[in-house]
């Protein structure tokens, strides 16, 4: 026996072939169960966080709408007050005499204007009567 034969007998050759492991069925089932449980818990957690976030968003929207409603109420009150101010007879007379240069009629020159309800065929406004017929129209 030579030295090479003796070396082959003493040190066996190491095969570097890939190791094939058998699948453990019990371990695979446990892994699937754990994975399903983890995915379920994450799904419940994500759903819960989503609901909480939506609730907060709705709360913010409601508060914005309440503030907008209060602003609109204040604007409505302001506009109604402005309408009443513009309809004021004293203001109308002041604008008529100041800006439009109208004059206040004398007592004998006042005309009474009706809606035309006295005649059956009359439309619009008509003269019902006047104080002075000598120097005017008619």
N, CA, C and O atoms as a GROMACS GRO file, in nm:
protein
  552
    1UNK      N    1   0.081  -0.115   0.000
    1UNK     CA    2   0.000   0.000   0.000
    1UNK      C    3   0.088   0.125   0.000
    1UNK      O    4   0.187   0.137   0.072
    2UNK      N    5   0.046   0.213  -0.083
    2UNK     CA    6   0.126   0.334  -0.095
    2UNK      C    7   0.069   0.441  -0.004
    2UNK      O    8  -0.036   0.428   0.060
    3UNK      N    9   0.142   0.544  -0.003
    3UNK     CA   10   0.103   0.655   0.082
    3UNK      C   11  -0.030   0.716   0.037
    3UNK      O   12  -0.107   0.761   0.122
    4UNK      N   13  -0.058   0.720  -0.089
    4UNK     CA   14  -0.181   0.778  -0.141
    4UNK      C   15  -0.301   0.690  -0.106
    4UNK      O   16  -0.408   0.741  -0.074
    5UNK      N   17  -0.282   0.560  -0.113
    5UNK     CA   18  -0.391   0.471  -0.078
    5UNK      C   19  -0.424   0.483   0.070
    5UNK      O   20  -0.541   0.482   0.110
    6UNK      N   21  -0.321   0.495   0.150
    6UNK     CA   22  -0.340   0.508   0.293
    6UNK      C   23  -0.410   0.640   0.323
    6UNK      O   24  -0.496   0.643   0.411
    7UNK      N   25  -0.377   0.748   0.256
    7UNK     CA   26  -0.439   0.879   0.278
    7UNK      C   27  -0.585   0.876   0.239
    7UNK      O   28  -0.670   0.940   0.302
    8UNK      N   29  -0.615   0.798   0.133
    8UNK     CA   30  -0.756   0.787   0.093
    8UNK      C   31  -0.836   0.711   0.196
    8UNK      O   32  -0.954   0.740   0.217
    9UNK      N   33  -0.777   0.616   0.260
    9UNK     CA   34  -0.848   0.538   0.360
    9UNK      C   35  -0.867   0.617   0.489
    9UNK      O   36  -0.972   0.608   0.552
   10UNK      N   37  -0.770   0.693   0.527
   10UNK     CA   38  -0.775   0.765   0.654
   10UNK      C   39  -0.866   0.888   0.642
   10UNK      O   40  -0.952   0.908   0.728
   11UNK      N   41  -0.850   0.967   0.543
   11UNK     CA   42  -0.932   1.088   0.530
   11UNK      C   43  -1.033   1.068   0.418
   11UNK      O   44  -0.995   1.065   0.301
   12UNK      N   45  -1.157   1.054   0.452
   12UNK     CA   46  -1.258   1.032   0.350
   12UNK      C   47  -1.280   1.162   0.270
   12UNK      O   48  -1.260   1.272   0.321
   13UNK      N   49  -1.318   1.146   0.150
   13UNK     CA   50  -1.343   1.264   0.068
   13UNK      C   51  -1.472   1.333   0.114
   13UNK      O   52  -1.573   1.269   0.144
   14UNK      N   53  -1.464   1.463   0.118
   14UNK     CA   54  -1.581   1.542   0.159
   14UNK      C   55  -1.652   1.585   0.032
   14UNK      O   56  -1.595   1.648  -0.057
   15UNK      N   57  -1.777   1.547   0.026
   15UNK     CA   58  -1.856   1.586  -0.090
   15UNK      C   59  -1.927   1.718  -0.058
   15UNK      O   60  -1.992   1.731   0.046
   16UNK      N   61  -1.913   1.810  -0.145
   16UNK     CA   62  -1.980   1.940  -0.126
   16UNK      C   63  -2.111   1.945  -0.204
   16UNK      O   64  -2.143   2.046  -0.267
   17UNK      N   65  -2.181   1.842  -0.200
   17UNK     CA   66  -2.312   1.838  -0.265
   17UNK      C   67  -2.413   1.914  -0.179
   17UNK      O   68  -2.401   1.916  -0.056
   18UNK      N   69  -2.513   1.978  -0.243
   18UNK     CA   70  -2.612   2.051  -0.164
   18UNK      C   71  -2.689   1.957  -0.072
   18UNK      O   72  -2.721   1.843  -0.106
   19UNK      N   73  -2.717   2.010   0.045
   19UNK     CA   74  -2.789   1.931   0.144
   19UNK      C   75  -2.938   1.951   0.120
   19UNK      O   76  -2.985   2.064   0.111
   20UNK      N   77  -3.008   1.846   0.109
   20UNK     CA   78  -3.153   1.851   0.088
   20UNK      C   79  -3.218   1.816   0.219
   20UNK      O   80  -3.201   1.707   0.273
   21UNK      N   81  -3.296   1.912   0.270
   21UNK     CA   82  -3.366   1.888   0.395
   21UNK      C   83  -3.509   1.850   0.366
   21UNK      O   84  -3.569   1.897   0.270
   22UNK      N   85  -3.559   1.768   0.446
   22UNK     CA   86  -3.700   1.731   0.433
   22UNK      C   87  -3.785   1.840   0.499
   22UNK      O   88  -3.745   1.898   0.600
   23UNK      N   89  -3.900   1.867   0.441
   23UNK     CA   90  -3.991   1.965   0.497
   23UNK      C   91  -4.061   1.905   0.617
   23UNK      O   92  -4.111   1.793   0.614
   24UNK      N   93  -4.062   1.985   0.724
   24UNK     CA   94  -4.130   1.942   0.845
   24UNK      C   95  -4.273   1.996   0.839
   24UNK      O   96  -4.293   2.117   0.848
   25UNK      N   97  -4.368   1.910   0.825
   25UNK     CA   98  -4.509   1.948   0.811
   25UNK      C   99  -4.563   2.022   0.931
   25UNK      O  100  -4.637   2.119   0.915
   26UNK      N  101  -4.528   1.980   1.051
   26UNK     CA  102  -4.578   2.043   1.173
   26UNK      C  103  -4.524   2.186   1.182
   26UNK      O  104  -4.598   2.280   1.213
   27UNK      N  105  -4.396   2.201   1.153
   27UNK     CA  106  -4.336   2.335   1.159
   27UNK      C  107  -4.397   2.426   1.052
   27UNK      O  108  -4.419   2.544   1.079
   28UNK      N  109  -4.425   2.374   0.934
   28UNK     CA  110  -4.487   2.454   0.827
   28UNK      C  111  -4.626   2.501   0.869
   28UNK      O  112  -4.662   2.616   0.844
   29UNK      N  113  -4.704   2.416   0.932
   29UNK     CA  114  -4.837   2.453   0.978
   29UNK      C  115  -4.829   2.561   1.086
   29UNK      O  116  -4.906   2.657   1.084
   30UNK      N  117  -4.734   2.545   1.180
   30UNK     CA  118  -4.716   2.646   1.284
   30UNK      C  119  -4.677   2.781   1.223
   30UNK      O  120  -4.725   2.886   1.266
   31UNK      N  121  -4.589   2.778   1.124
   31UNK     CA  122  -4.546   2.901   1.057
   31UNK      C  123  -4.663   2.968   0.985
   31UNK      O  124  -4.679   3.090   0.993
   32UNK      N  125  -4.743   2.889   0.914
   32UNK     CA  126  -4.860   2.946   0.846
   32UNK      C  127  -4.959   3.006   0.946
   32UNK      O  128  -5.011   3.115   0.924
   33UNK      N  129  -4.983   2.936   1.054
   33UNK     CA  130  -5.074   2.986   1.157
   33UNK      C  131  -5.024   3.117   1.218
   33UNK      O  132  -5.102   3.211   1.238
   34UNK      N  133  -4.895   3.122   1.248
   34UNK     CA  134  -4.836   3.245   1.304
   34UNK      C  135  -4.845   3.359   1.204
   34UNK      O  136  -4.874   3.473   1.240
   35UNK      N  137  -4.819   3.328   1.078
   35UNK     CA  138  -4.825   3.430   0.973
   35UNK      C  139  -4.967   3.484   0.957
   35UNK      O  140  -4.987   3.604   0.945
   36UNK      N  141  -5.065   3.396   0.956
   36UNK     CA  142  -5.205   3.437   0.944
   36UNK      C  143  -5.245   3.523   1.063
   36UNK      O  144  -5.313   3.624   1.047
   37UNK      N  145  -5.204   3.484   1.182
   37UNK     CA  146  -5.234   3.560   1.302
   37UNK      C  147  -5.170   3.699   1.295
   37UNK      O  148  -5.235   3.798   1.328
   38UNK      N  149  -5.045   3.707   1.253
   38UNK     CA  150  -4.976   3.836   1.244
   38UNK      C  151  -5.041   3.926   1.141
   38UNK      O  152  -5.061   4.045   1.166
   39UNK      N  153  -5.076   3.872   1.024
   39UNK     CA  154  -5.142   3.951   0.920
   39UNK      C  155  -5.278   4.000   0.969
   39UNK      O  156  -5.317   4.114   0.944
   40UNK      N  157  -5.351   3.915   1.040
   40UNK     CA  158  -5.482   3.954   1.093
   40UNK      C  159  -5.467   4.067   1.194
   40UNK      O  160  -5.543   4.164   1.190
   41UNK      N  161  -5.370   4.056   1.284
   41UNK     CA  162  -5.350   4.162   1.382
   41UNK      C  163  -5.310   4.293   1.316
   41UNK      O  164  -5.357   4.399   1.357
   42UNK      N  165  -5.224   4.288   1.217
   42UNK     CA  166  -5.184   4.409   1.146
   42UNK      C  167  -5.304   4.470   1.074
   42UNK      O  168  -5.320   4.592   1.073
   43UNK      N  169  -5.388   4.387   1.013
   43UNK     CA  170  -5.506   4.437   0.943
   43UNK      C  171  -5.601   4.506   1.041
   43UNK      O  172  -5.654   4.613   1.010
   44UNK      N  173  -5.623   4.446   1.156
   44UNK     CA  174  -5.710   4.508   1.257
   44UNK      C  175  -5.650   4.639   1.305
   44UNK      O  176  -5.722   4.738   1.323
   45UNK      N  177  -5.521   4.642   1.327
   45UNK     CA  178  -5.454   4.763   1.372
   45UNK      C  179  -5.464   4.874   1.266
   45UNK      O  180  -5.494   4.989   1.300
   46UNK      N  181  -5.440   4.841   1.141
   46UNK     CA  182  -5.448   4.940   1.033
   46UNK      C  183  -5.592   4.992   1.021
   46UNK      O  184  -5.613   5.112   1.004
   47UNK      N  185  -5.691   4.904   1.030
   47UNK     CA  186  -5.830   4.946   1.023
   47UNK      C  187  -5.866   5.038   1.138
   47UNK      O  188  -5.936   5.137   1.119
   48UNK      N  189  -5.818   5.006   1.257
   48UNK     CA  190  -5.845   5.088   1.374
   48UNK      C  191  -5.783   5.226   1.360
   48UNK      O  192  -5.846   5.327   1.391
   49UNK      N  193  -5.660   5.233   1.313
   49UNK     CA  194  -5.593   5.361   1.294
   49UNK      C  195  -5.665   5.441   1.186
   49UNK      O  196  -5.681   5.563   1.199
   50UNK      N  197  -5.708   5.374   1.079
   50UNK     CA  198  -5.780   5.443   0.972
   50UNK      C  199  -5.910   5.503   1.023
   50UNK      O  200  -5.943   5.617   0.991
   51UNK      N  201  -5.984   5.426   1.104
   51UNK     CA  202  -6.110   5.479   1.159
   51UNK      C  203  -6.083   5.600   1.248
   51UNK      O  204  -6.156   5.699   1.241
   52UNK      N  205  -5.981   5.593   1.330
   52UNK     CA  206  -5.949   5.704   1.419
   52UNK      C  207  -5.912   5.828   1.337
   52UNK      O  208  -5.956   5.938   1.369
   53UNK      N  209  -5.834   5.810   1.234
   53UNK     CA  210  -5.794   5.922   1.147
   53UNK      C  211  -5.916   5.983   1.078
   53UNK      O  212  -5.928   6.105   1.073
   54UNK      N  213  -6.005   5.901   1.027
   54UNK     CA  214  -6.127   5.952   0.962
   54UNK      C  215  -6.214   6.027   1.061
   54UNK      O  216  -6.273   6.130   1.027
   55UNK      N  217  -6.223   5.976   1.183
   55UNK     CA  218  -6.301   6.044   1.286
   55UNK      C  219  -6.244   6.182   1.314
   55UNK      O  220  -6.318   6.280   1.327
   56UNK      N  221  -6.113   6.192   1.324
   56UNK     CA  222  -6.049   6.322   1.345
   56UNK      C  223  -6.075   6.415   1.227
   56UNK      O  224  -6.104   6.533   1.247
   57UNK      N  225  -6.065   6.364   1.106
   57UNK     CA  226  -6.089   6.446   0.988
   57UNK      C  227  -6.233   6.499   0.986
   57UNK      O  228  -6.256   6.615   0.954
   58UNK      N  229  -6.328   6.413   1.020
   58UNK     CA  230  -6.468   6.458   1.024
   58UNK      C  231  -6.488   6.564   1.131
   58UNK      O  232  -6.562   6.660   1.111
   59UNK      N  233  -6.421   6.547   1.245
   59UNK     CA  234  -6.430   6.648   1.351
   59UNK      C  235  -6.378   6.782   1.304
   59UNK      O  236  -6.438   6.886   1.331
   60UNK      N  237  -6.264   6.781   1.234
   60UNK     CA  238  -6.209   6.906   1.180
   60UNK      C  239  -6.304   6.969   1.078
   60UNK      O  240  -6.322   7.091   1.077
   61UNK      N  241  -6.362   6.886   0.993
   61UNK     CA  242  -6.455   6.939   0.892
   61UNK      C  243  -6.578   7.000   0.957
   61UNK      O  244  -6.626   7.106   0.915
   62UNK      N  245  -6.630   6.934   1.060
   62UNK     CA  246  -6.747   6.986   1.130
   62UNK      C  247  -6.713   7.120   1.194
   62UNK      O  248  -6.793   7.214   1.188
   63UNK      N  249  -6.596   7.130   1.255
   63UNK     CA  250  -6.557   7.256   1.318
   63UNK      C  251  -6.541   7.366   1.214
   63UNK      O  252  -6.581   7.480   1.239
   64UNK      N  253  -6.483   7.335   1.100
   64UNK     CA  254  -6.471   7.434   0.993
   64UNK      C  255  -6.609   7.479   0.945
   64UNK      O  256  -6.630   7.598   0.920
   65UNK      N  257  -6.701   7.384   0.932
   65UNK     CA  258  -6.836   7.419   0.888
   65UNK      C  259  -6.907   7.507   0.992
   65UNK      O  260  -6.980   7.599   0.955
   66UNK      N  261  -6.885   7.479   1.119
   66UNK     CA  262  -6.946   7.562   1.222
   66UNK      C  263  -6.891   7.704   1.216
   66UNK      O  264  -6.966   7.801   1.228
   67UNK      N  265  -6.760   7.716   1.196
   67UNK     CA  266  -6.702   7.849   1.185
   67UNK      C  267  -6.753   7.922   1.060
   67UNK      O  268  -6.782   8.041   1.065
   68UNK      N  269  -6.764   7.849   0.949
   68UNK     CA  270  -6.818   7.909   0.826
   68UNK      C  271  -6.963   7.952   0.846
   68UNK      O  272  -7.004   8.058   0.798
   69UNK      N  273  -7.040   7.871   0.917
   69UNK     CA  274  -7.180   7.905   0.946
   69UNK      C  275  -7.186   8.033   1.029
   69UNK      O  276  -7.269   8.120   1.002
   70UNK      N  277  -7.100   8.044   1.130
   70UNK     CA  278  -7.099   8.164   1.214
   70UNK      C  279  -7.061   8.286   1.130
   70UNK      O  280  -7.119   8.393   1.146
   71UNK      N  281  -6.962   8.270   1.039
   71UNK     CA  282  -6.925   8.382   0.952
   71UNK      C  283  -7.040   8.422   0.862
   71UNK      O  284  -7.066   8.541   0.842
   72UNK      N  285  -7.110   8.322   0.807
   72UNK     CA  286  -7.222   8.352   0.718
   72UNK      C  287  -7.337   8.418   0.795
   72UNK      O  288  -7.403   8.508   0.743
   73UNK      N  289  -7.360   8.375   0.919
   73UNK     CA  290  -7.464   8.438   1.001
   73UNK      C  291  -7.429   8.584   1.027
   73UNK      O  292  -7.515   8.672   1.019
   74UNK      N  293  -7.302   8.610   1.058
   74UNK     CA  294  -7.259   8.747   1.083
   74UNK      C  295  -7.272   8.832   0.956
   74UNK      O  296  -7.316   8.947   0.962
   75UNK      N  297  -7.234   8.775   0.842
   75UNK     CA  298  -7.248   8.846   0.715
   75UNK      C  299  -7.395   8.873   0.684
   75UNK      O  300  -7.430   8.981   0.636
   76UNK      N  301  -7.480   8.775   0.711
   76UNK     CA  302  -7.624   8.791   0.689
   76UNK      C  303  -7.679   8.904   0.776
   76UNK      O  304  -7.756   8.988   0.730
   77UNK      N  305  -7.638   8.906   0.903
   77UNK     CA  306  -7.684   9.012   0.993
   77UNK      C  307  -7.636   9.148   0.943
   77UNK      O  308  -7.711   9.245   0.944
   78UNK      N  309  -7.511   9.154   0.900
   78UNK     CA  310  -7.455   9.280   0.849
   78UNK      C  311  -7.530   9.326   0.723
   78UNK      O  312  -7.561   9.445   0.710
   79UNK      N  313  -7.558   9.234   0.632
   79UNK     CA  314  -7.628   9.271   0.509
   79UNK      C  315  -7.772   9.314   0.536
   79UNK      O  316  -7.821   9.408   0.472
   80UNK      N  317  -7.839   9.248   0.628
   80UNK     CA  318  -7.976   9.289   0.663
   80UNK      C  319  -7.975   9.430   0.724
   80UNK      O  320  -8.063   9.512   0.695
   81UNK      N  321  -7.875   9.456   0.807
   81UNK     CA  322  -7.864   9.590   0.865
   81UNK      C  323  -7.837   9.694   0.757
   81UNK      O  324  -7.891   9.804   0.760
   82UNK      N  325  -7.753   9.658   0.661
   82UNK     CA  326  -7.724   9.749   0.550
   82UNK      C  327  -7.849   9.774   0.465
   82UNK      O  328  -7.873   9.886   0.421
   83UNK      N  329  -7.928   9.668   0.442
   83UNK     CA  330  -8.053   9.684   0.366
   83UNK      C  331  -8.147   9.780   0.439
   83UNK      O  332  -8.205   9.870   0.378
   84UNK      N  333  -8.161   9.760   0.568
   84UNK     CA  334  -8.249   9.848   0.645
   84UNK      C  335  -8.198   9.992   0.644
   84UNK      O  336  -8.277  10.086   0.639
   85UNK      N  337  -8.067  10.008   0.649
   85UNK     CA  338  -8.011  10.143   0.643
   85UNK      C  339  -8.037  10.206   0.507
   85UNK      O  340  -8.072  10.323   0.499
   86UNK      N  341  -8.021  10.128   0.399
   86UNK     CA  342  -8.043  10.181   0.265
   86UNK      C  343  -8.191  10.211   0.239
   86UNK      O  344  -8.222  10.301   0.160
   87UNK      N  345  -8.281  10.140   0.304
   87UNK     CA  346  -8.425  10.163   0.286
   87UNK      C  347  -8.478  10.277   0.373
   87UNK      O  348  -8.594  10.315   0.360
   88UNK      N  349  -8.396  10.331   0.457
   88UNK     CA  350  -8.439  10.436   0.550
   88UNK      C  351  -8.492  10.557   0.472
   88UNK      O  352  -8.424  10.606   0.381
   89UNK      N  353  -8.612  10.605   0.505
   89UNK     CA  354  -8.668  10.721   0.434
   89UNK      C  355  -8.579  10.846   0.447
   89UNK      O  356  -8.569  10.924   0.353
   90UNK      N  357  -8.516  10.864   0.561
   90UNK     CA  358  -8.430  10.981   0.579
   90UNK      C  359  -8.310  10.973   0.484
   90UNK      O  360  -8.271  11.074   0.426
   91UNK      N  361  -8.252  10.855   0.466
   91UNK     CA  362  -8.140  10.838   0.375
   91UNK      C  363  -8.184  10.859   0.231
   91UNK      O  364  -8.114  10.924   0.153
   92UNK      N  365  -8.300  10.804   0.197
   92UNK     CA  366  -8.351  10.820   0.060
   92UNK      C  367  -8.373  10.968   0.029
   92UNK      O  368  -8.338  11.014  -0.079
   93UNK      N  369  -8.430  11.041   0.123
   93UNK     CA  370  -8.451  11.184   0.102
   93UNK      C  371  -8.319  11.259   0.090
   93UNK      O  372  -8.305  11.350   0.009
   94UNK      N  373  -8.221  11.221   0.172
   94UNK     CA  374  -8.089  11.286   0.168
   94UNK      C  375  -8.019  11.260   0.033
   94UNK      O  376  -7.958  11.351  -0.023
   95UNK      N  377  -8.029  11.137  -0.020
   95UNK     CA  378  -7.968  11.105  -0.149
   95UNK      C  379  -8.042  11.178  -0.261
   95UNK      O  380  -7.980  11.230  -0.354
   96UNK      N  381  -8.176  11.181  -0.253
   96UNK     CA  382  -8.256  11.246  -0.358
   96UNK      C  383  -8.226  11.395  -0.365
   96UNK      O  384  -8.211  11.450  -0.474
   97UNK      N  385  -8.218  11.459  -0.252
   97UNK     CA  386  -8.194  11.604  -0.254
   97UNK      C  387  -8.047  11.637  -0.275
   97UNK      O  388  -8.016  11.739  -0.338
   98UNK      N  389  -7.956  11.556  -0.227
   98UNK     CA  390  -7.813  11.586  -0.237
   98UNK      C  391  -7.751  11.541  -0.368
   98UNK      O  392  -7.698  11.623  -0.443
   99UNK      N  393  -7.756  11.413  -0.397
   99UNK     CA  394  -7.687  11.358  -0.516
   99UNK      C  395  -7.769  11.375  -0.643
   99UNK      O  396  -7.714  11.406  -0.748
  100UNK      N  397  -7.900  11.354  -0.634
  100UNK     CA  398  -7.984  11.359  -0.754
  100UNK      C  399  -8.041  11.500  -0.779
  100UNK      O  400  -8.106  11.522  -0.881
  101UNK      N  401  -8.017  11.592  -0.690
  101UNK     CA  402  -8.060  11.732  -0.700
  101UNK      C  403  -8.211  11.746  -0.718
  101UNK      O  404  -8.258  11.832  -0.793
  102UNK      N  405  -8.285  11.662  -0.650
  102UNK     CA  406  -8.431  11.675  -0.650
  102UNK      C  407  -8.469  11.776  -0.543
  102UNK      O  408  -8.392  11.802  -0.450
  103UNK      N  409  -8.587  11.832  -0.556
  103UNK     CA  410  -8.634  11.929  -0.457
  103UNK      C  411  -8.758  11.874  -0.390
  103UNK      O  412  -8.834  11.797  -0.449
  104UNK      N  413  -8.778  11.915  -0.270
  104UNK     CA  414  -8.898  11.876  -0.197
  104UNK      C  415  -9.013  11.956  -0.254
  104UNK      O  416  -9.004  12.079  -0.260
  105UNK      N  417  -9.121  11.891  -0.298
  105UNK     CA  418  -9.233  11.966  -0.358
  105UNK      C  419  -9.303  12.052  -0.254
  105UNK      O  420  -9.308  12.020  -0.136
  106UNK      N  421  -9.356  12.163  -0.304
  106UNK     CA  422  -9.436  12.249  -0.217
  106UNK      C  423  -9.567  12.178  -0.185
  106UNK      O  424  -9.605  12.084  -0.255
  107UNK      N  425  -9.633  12.221  -0.081
  107UNK     CA  426  -9.755  12.155  -0.038
  107UNK      C  427  -9.864  12.155  -0.142
  107UNK      O  428  -9.943  12.060  -0.146
  108UNK      N  429  -9.874  12.257  -0.230
  108UNK     CA  430  -9.979  12.263  -0.330
  108UNK      C  431  -9.940  12.191  -0.458
  108UNK      O  432 -10.021  12.185  -0.551
  109UNK      N  433  -9.820  12.136  -0.467
  109UNK     CA  434  -9.773  12.070  -0.589
  109UNK      C  435  -9.757  11.919  -0.572
  109UNK      O  436  -9.700  11.853  -0.660
  110UNK      N  437  -9.805  11.864  -0.467
  110UNK     CA  438  -9.792  11.722  -0.444
  110UNK      C  439  -9.887  11.644  -0.531
  110UNK      O  440 -10.003  11.683  -0.547
  111UNK      N  441  -9.840  11.534  -0.588
  111UNK     CA  442  -9.922  11.447  -0.671
  111UNK      C  443  -9.944  11.316  -0.598
  111UNK      O  444  -9.853  11.263  -0.535
  112UNK      N  445 -10.062  11.265  -0.607
  112UNK     CA  446 -10.092  11.135  -0.549
  112UNK      C  447 -10.094  11.033  -0.662
  112UNK      O  448 -10.169  11.049  -0.758
  113UNK      N  449 -10.014  10.933  -0.652
  113UNK     CA  450 -10.001  10.833  -0.758
  113UNK      C  451 -10.054  10.700  -0.705
  113UNK      O  452 -10.018  10.657  -0.596
  114UNK      N  453 -10.139  10.638  -0.784
  114UNK     CA  454 -10.194  10.509  -0.745
  114UNK      C  455 -10.143  10.399  -0.836
  114UNK      O  456 -10.060  10.425  -0.923
  115UNK      N  457 -10.191  10.278  -0.815
  115UNK     CA  458 -10.146  10.165  -0.896
  115UNK      C  459 -10.239  10.137  -1.012
  115UNK      O  460 -10.218  10.039  -1.083
  116UNK      N  461 -10.339  10.217  -1.035
  116UNK     CA  462 -10.430  10.197  -1.146
  116UNK      C  463 -10.543  10.101  -1.114
  116UNK      O  464 -10.606  10.047  -1.205
  117UNK      N  465 -10.570  10.079  -0.989
  117UNK     CA  466 -10.674   9.986  -0.950
  117UNK      C  467 -10.814  10.044  -0.968
  117UNK      O  468 -10.911   9.968  -0.964
  118UNK      N  469 -10.828  10.175  -0.987
  118UNK     CA  470 -10.958  10.239  -1.001
  118UNK      C  471 -11.023  10.210  -1.134
  118UNK      O  472 -11.146  10.199  -1.140
  119UNK      N  473 -10.949  10.199  -1.241
  119UNK     CA  474 -11.004  10.173  -1.374
  119UNK      C  475 -10.980  10.028  -1.410
  119UNK      O  476 -10.879   9.969  -1.372
  120UNK      N  477 -11.072   9.972  -1.482
  120UNK     CA  478 -11.057   9.830  -1.516
  120UNK      C  479 -10.953   9.808  -1.623
  120UNK      O  480 -10.887   9.704  -1.622
  121UNK      N  481 -10.934   9.901  -1.717
  121UNK     CA  482 -10.838   9.882  -1.826
  121UNK      C  483 -10.704   9.947  -1.800
  121UNK      O  484 -10.615   9.935  -1.884
  122UNK      N  485 -10.684  10.015  -1.689
  122UNK     CA  486 -10.560  10.090  -1.664
  122UNK      C  487 -10.450   9.995  -1.618
  122UNK      O  488 -10.473   9.904  -1.539
  123UNK      N  489 -10.330  10.020  -1.669
  123UNK     CA  490 -10.213   9.944  -1.626
  123UNK      C  491 -10.114  10.037  -1.560
  123UNK      O  492 -10.109  10.156  -1.591
  124UNK      N  493 -10.033   9.984  -1.469
  124UNK     CA  494  -9.925  10.060  -1.408
  124UNK      C  495  -9.977  10.172  -1.319
  124UNK      O  496 -10.088  10.165  -1.266
  125UNK      N  497  -9.894  10.274  -1.304
  125UNK     CA  498  -9.928  10.385  -1.215
  125UNK      C  499 -10.006  10.492  -1.290
  125UNK      O  500  -9.983  10.514  -1.409
  126UNK      N  501 -10.096  10.555  -1.223
  126UNK     CA  502 -10.173  10.664  -1.280
  126UNK      C  503 -10.195  10.772  -1.176
  126UNK      O  504 -10.176  10.749  -1.057
  127UNK      N  505 -10.234  10.891  -1.221
  127UNK     CA  506 -10.256  11.001  -1.129
  127UNK      C  507 -10.397  10.989  -1.074
  127UNK      O  508 -10.494  10.985  -1.149
  128UNK      N  509 -10.407  10.982  -0.943
  128UNK     CA  510 -10.538  10.975  -0.880
  128UNK      C  511 -10.592  11.115  -0.860
  128UNK      O  512 -10.712  11.139  -0.877
  129UNK      N  513 -10.506  11.207  -0.824
  129UNK     CA  514 -10.550  11.345  -0.805
  129UNK      C  515 -10.429  11.433  -0.781
  129UNK      O  516 -10.319  11.384  -0.757
  130UNK      N  517 -10.449  11.566  -0.788
  130UNK     CA  518 -10.337  11.654  -0.759
  130UNK      C  519 -10.390  11.777  -0.686
  130UNK      O  520 -10.508  11.812  -0.691
  131UNK      N  521 -10.297  11.840  -0.619
  131UNK     CA  522 -10.334  11.955  -0.534
  131UNK      C  523 -10.360  12.081  -0.614
  131UNK      O  524 -10.451  12.156  -0.578
  132UNK      N  525 -10.283  12.111  -0.721
  132UNK     CA  526 -10.298  12.236  -0.797
  132UNK      C  527 -10.316  12.199  -0.943
  132UNK      O  528 -10.227  12.139  -1.003
  133UNK      N  529 -10.432  12.234  -1.004
  133UNK     CA  530 -10.456  12.202  -1.145
  133UNK      C  531 -10.434  12.320  -1.236
  133UNK      O  532 -10.437  12.303  -1.358
  134UNK      N  533 -10.410  12.440  -1.183
  134UNK     CA  534 -10.400  12.560  -1.266
  134UNK      C  535 -10.269  12.569  -1.342
  134UNK      O  536 -10.271  12.601  -1.461
  135UNK      N  537 -10.157  12.541  -1.279
  135UNK     CA  538 -10.030  12.564  -1.346
  135UNK      C  539  -9.959  12.438  -1.386
  135UNK      O  540  -9.840  12.445  -1.420
  136UNK      N  541 -10.022  12.327  -1.386
  136UNK     CA  542  -9.950  12.203  -1.410
  136UNK      C  543 -10.000  12.130  -1.532
  136UNK      O  544 -10.060  12.188  -1.622
  137UNK      N  545  -9.974  12.005  -1.533
  137UNK     CA  546 -10.009  11.916  -1.642
  137UNK      C  547 -10.156  11.882  -1.633
  137UNK      O  548 -10.209  11.866  -1.523
  138UNK      N  549 -10.224  11.870  -1.747
  138UNK     CA  550 -10.355  11.812  -1.745
  138UNK      C  551 -10.460  11.898  -1.785
  138UNK      O  552 -10.576  11.856  -1.786
   0.00000   0.00000   0.00000
